[in-house]
Amino acid sequence: MTINIRRVVTGHDANGKAIVRIDDVGAHVASGRPNMTRQLIWTTNDLPVHFAEDGEDKGAREIGTTISNGSVFRVIEFEPGVAPRNHRTDSIDYAVVMSGEIDMEMDDTVVHLKAGDVLVQRGTIHNWVNKGTEPCVIAFVLISSDGNTAVG
């Protein structure tokens, strides 16, 4: 299964009138590993964000997990049996489970999340495991941090 999210991006015309700049479905979908599909929705290079009307589709970029001094909005579908990937982001990550269920494994903890649950991920090492029979879809907003991880 491949995610197919509708993306609506607003902006302004030459006269400053609010308009819809982008309205598409299923744009910028890729796979980072077996049984995982991601759709990049939008990114920024600066915090606070500057609303330049340069016409660039900020979702049509090649990026890693995060952007230094910026933000990333993506939706990820984790299918049952998704390949493991322990990782730590250098960002604060806000996540909303849109559908399905998933386990987030950390050093000595496993947290089970289901549709409607929200997560604030603060730079900890983690892995996503889908032991169910249905895909799990999660929306993530990653905001750049100083990269330091707190102890305690």
HELIX and SHEET records of a PDB file:
SHEET    1   A 2 ARG A   6  HIS A  12  0                                        
SHEET    2   A 2 ALA A  18  VAL A  25 -1                                        
SHEET    1   B 6 VAL A  29  ARG A  33  0                                        
SHEET    2   B 6 MET A  36  THR A  44 -1                                        
SHEET    3   B 6 SER A  71  PHE A  78 -1                                        
SHEET    4   B 6 CYS A 136  SER A 144 -1                                        
SHEET    5   B 6 SER A  91  SER A  99 -1                                        
SHEET    6   B 6 VAL A 118  ARG A 122 -1                                        
SHEET    1   C 3 VAL A 110  LYS A 114  0                                        
SHEET    2   C 3 GLU A 101  GLU A 105 -1                                        
SHEET    3   C 3 ASN A 127  VAL A 129 -1                                        
END                                                                             
